[in-house]
């Protein structure tokens, strides 16, 4: 009996020694993101956005391109967008680099002087956003989404954040009913803690104007790839200040402002 018990003890010890180690804690996505902030490098983005009003599709938008990093943040972007429905104010291509943004396509390509293909706008250094209201390339936003997540499983954080709470990161003031609207999100990270995908969805009820649901699915690939964003040729650019008051060219570029969301896209 003692020999059998000794054998069981040895077997148990061996099993403990050979058992798989406990799963390591997930890599901190915020730390992983900050390591990517290397000048001359960036990440590619592909996105699909859909707006449904009272159960019927109202607008769809797809965006593809790249973001360029500086030493501590996103500093440049080159984005191509195709839109169906919505306001029609979205440029088909938008380049932001240095102190300017350059737009073309749609209303941004009407009334242009001969030989000009781009309209230049001042860029104030604010967040560079797509249709995605959750800017996971901002460490503060990403940290909040991770901390507010109700669950984390298989590399996916799931949770919700209100427009009111989110607006604090973008320097906007939102109050009333819209501030209380919740944005549900699903955030996927890879083994290095880098964001693979962020999916968001929110619904706003505008009473007689109907209920609007917006869903945005954004994917990131090629983290750390060399990325160069160049301004268009100077001789193909006209500054927005050169247009008269009666021009059809928009006076500003839709910038993903939270105040512009919710059925206006």
Secondary structure as GFF3:
##gff-version 3
##sequence-region A 1 265
A	DSSP	alpha_helix	2	18	.	.	.	ID=ss1
A	DSSP	alpha_helix	29	35	.	.	.	ID=ss2
A	DSSP	beta_strand	41	53	.	.	.	ID=ss3
A	DSSP	beta_strand	56	69	.	.	.	ID=ss4
A	DSSP	beta_strand	74	85	.	.	.	ID=ss5
A	DSSP	beta_strand	93	97	.	.	.	ID=ss6
A	DSSP	beta_strand	100	104	.	.	.	ID=ss7
A	DSSP	three_ten_helix	106	109	.	.	.	ID=ss8
A	DSSP	beta_strand	118	122	.	.	.	ID=ss9
A	DSSP	alpha_helix	139	148	.	.	.	ID=ss10
A	DSSP	beta_strand	151	153	.	.	.	ID=ss11
A	DSSP	beta_strand	156	162	.	.	.	ID=ss12
A	DSSP	alpha_helix	163	167	.	.	.	ID=ss13
A	DSSP	alpha_helix	176	180	.	.	.	ID=ss14
A	DSSP	beta_strand	182	189	.	.	.	ID=ss15
A	DSSP	beta_strand	195	205	.	.	.	ID=ss16
A	DSSP	three_ten_helix	207	209	.	.	.	ID=ss17
A	DSSP	beta_strand	211	226	.	.	.	ID=ss18
A	DSSP	three_ten_helix	234	236	.	.	.	ID=ss19
A	DSSP	beta_strand	237	239	.	.	.	ID=ss20
A	DSSP	three_ten_helix	240	242	.	.	.	ID=ss21
A	DSSP	three_ten_helix	258	260	.	.	.	ID=ss22
###
